[in-house]
Amino acid sequence: MRIALIGSGRVASCMGPRLKEAGHTITGVFSRTLANAEQLAGVLGAPAFDDLNAIPESDACLTMLTDDALMQLAPAIVKGREDSLFIHTAGSVSAQVWKDAGARRYGVMYAMQTFSKGAVIDWPQVPVFVEGSSDSEQETIKTLAHDLSGNVSVLSSNGRKKLHIAAVFACNFANHMYAISERLLESEGVPFSVMLPLVRETARKVETMSPASAQTGPAVRGDRKVIDEHLRLLSENPEYAELYRLISIDINKELK
């Protein structure tokens, strides 16, 4: 398949090479910042563009932009190439964005993974969720998704939005907790690396039991003495103290 990549950020930098390895032709890479497009295009052996009108004719336009940029640029991406297949990779944007922009054939291919430039992704294990404007388009997108991963499912836009919320809790919020942990440790000159065995074991446990069953700590025990002492130690960081209090209550409602 001839695929134009619209976007050159973290998702594109991980997904683009995977699609090229699978035998697809990358017809071009677009970014509003040409230098960014050129960087990824150089890896993919494709031309770079900062003008959507210059994107060559392609079988599909795969759009990997921020939600705001996608909704802003969708009409310009579709204009003049209405018969192409338009796919976005966003977790929280409905497939309807393409129909509203005038597309006839469209859908979504959402890979539920955290992406960073230069990261090595274990693609066969990444869950990919697809949706299409018709059965035919959905099958085409599903086939494309299978070139990324062996774990492909069909999910509606509403279902994908809930999935994205769950991913924010499991990934983004969890990582923010790591960041808070790191800051607390820094104040005592302790490296965050001391937490890594604990982080690994916590992640390992939820592979074999439910997260609720794996929960440990003072909140699940209802240990108010320890919790009150922790809140006292966090008094110089009231935002952290409030997070600690609210999360503890959510773990154990009896703590109210």
KEMARNU-540347 format. One line per 8 residues: number of its first residue (from 1); their letters; for each residue x, y, z of C-alpha. Coordinates in steps of 0.5 Angstrom, whole numbers, plus 500, padded with zeros to 3 digits. Example, Ala and Ser with C-alpha at 12.3 -4.5 7.8 and 13.67 -1.06 7.14 Angstrom:
residues 2
1	AS	525,491,516; 527,498,514
This chain:
residues 256
1	MRIALIGS	500,500,500; 502,507,498; 502,511,505; 503,518,506; 505,520,514; 501,526,516; 505,528,522; 513,527,525
9	GRVASCMG	512,526,532; 513,520,537; 508,516,534; 510,517,527; 517,516,529; 515,509,531; 510,507,527; 513,509,520
17	PRLKEAGH	519,505,520; 515,499,522; 510,500,516; 516,501,512; 519,494,514; 512,491,513; 513,493,505; 509,499,505
25	TITGVFSR	511,505,501; 512,511,505; 510,517,499; 512,522,504; 512,525,511; 508,532,512; 510,536,518; 508,544,519
33	TLANAEQL	516,544,521; 519,542,515; 526,540,519; 522,535,523; 519,532,517; 526,532,514; 528,528,520; 523,522,519
41	AGVLGAPA	523,522,512; 531,521,512; 530,515,516; 524,512,511; 527,514,505; 521,519,503; 520,526,501; 519,531,506
49	FDDLNAIP	513,536,506; 511,542,510; 505,543,505; 499,539,505; 498,540,497; 505,537,495; 503,530,498; 504,525,493
57	ESDACLTM	498,521,491; 497,515,496; 493,510,497; 492,512,505; 493,518,509; 495,516,516; 495,522,520; 499,522,527
65	LTDDALMQ	498,529,530; 495,532,536; 488,532,537; 487,539,536; 492,539,530; 488,533,527; 481,537,528; 484,543,525
73	LAPAIVKG	488,540,519; 483,535,517; 479,539,512; 486,541,509; 488,534,509; 482,531,505; 481,537,500; 483,534,493
81	REDSLFIH	484,527,495; 477,525,497; 477,518,495; 484,516,499; 483,512,505; 484,517,511; 486,514,518; 488,517,524
89	TAGSVSAQ	491,514,530; 488,518,536; 485,515,542; 480,521,544; 478,523,537; 472,520,533; 472,517,526; 467,522,525
97	VWKDAGAR	472,528,524; 474,525,517; 466,525,515; 466,532,517; 472,534,513; 469,531,507; 472,524,507; 468,518,503
105	RYGVMYAM	473,512,506; 476,513,513; 477,510,520; 482,509,526; 488,505,528; 489,506,535; 496,503,538; 495,503,545
113	QTFSKGAV	502,504,547; 506,510,550; 511,512,544; 518,516,545; 523,518,539; 528,512,539; 524,507,543; 524,500,541
121	IDWPQVPV	517,498,541; 515,490,542; 510,491,536; 507,484,536; 505,485,543; 502,492,542; 494,492,542; 491,496,536
129	FVEGSSDS	484,498,536; 481,499,529; 475,502,526; 472,503,519; 467,507,515; 464,501,512; 466,493,513; 471,494,507
137	EQETIKTL	475,500,510; 475,496,516; 478,490,513; 483,494,510; 485,498,516; 485,491,520; 490,488,515; 494,494,516
145	AHDLSGNV	494,494,523; 496,486,523; 502,489,519; 504,493,526; 502,488,531; 498,481,532; 494,484,537; 488,487,533
153	SVLSSNGR	481,488,535; 475,492,533; 473,498,537; 468,504,536; 470,511,537; 466,511,544; 469,505,546; 476,507,544
161	KKLHIAAV	475,514,548; 474,510,555; 480,505,553; 484,512,552; 481,514,559; 483,507,562; 490,508,559; 491,515,562
169	FACNFANH	490,512,569; 494,506,567; 500,510,564; 500,517,564; 498,518,571; 502,512,574; 508,515,571; 506,522,574
177	MYAISERL	507,518,581; 514,516,579; 515,523,578; 513,525,585; 517,519,588; 523,522,584; 522,529,587; 521,526,594
185	LESEGVPF	527,522,594; 531,527,591; 530,532,597; 534,526,601; 539,525,596; 536,518,594; 536,516,586; 530,514,583
193	SVMLPLVR	533,507,581; 532,504,588; 524,504,586; 525,500,580; 525,493,583; 518,495,586; 516,498,580; 518,492,576
201	ETARKVET	514,487,581; 508,491,581; 508,491,574; 509,483,574; 504,482,579; 498,485,575; 500,480,569; 497,474,574
209	MSPASAQT	492,477,578; 487,483,578; 490,490,580; 485,490,586; 487,484,589; 495,486,588; 494,492,592; 498,493,598
217	GPAVRGDR	500,499,603; 497,503,609; 491,505,605; 488,498,603; 490,496,611; 487,502,613; 493,504,617; 491,511,619
225	KVIDEHLR	497,512,624; 502,511,618; 497,515,613; 497,521,618; 505,521,619; 506,521,611; 501,527,611; 505,530,616
233	LLSENPEY	511,529,612; 508,532,606; 505,538,609; 511,542,606; 508,540,599; 500,541,600; 499,538,593; 502,532,594
241	AELYRLIS	499,531,601; 492,532,598; 493,527,592; 496,522,597; 489,523,602; 485,523,596; 488,516,593; 488,513,600
249	IDINKELK	481,514,600; 479,512,594; 483,505,595; 479,505,602; 473,508,603; 473,507,610; 478,512,611; 473,518,610
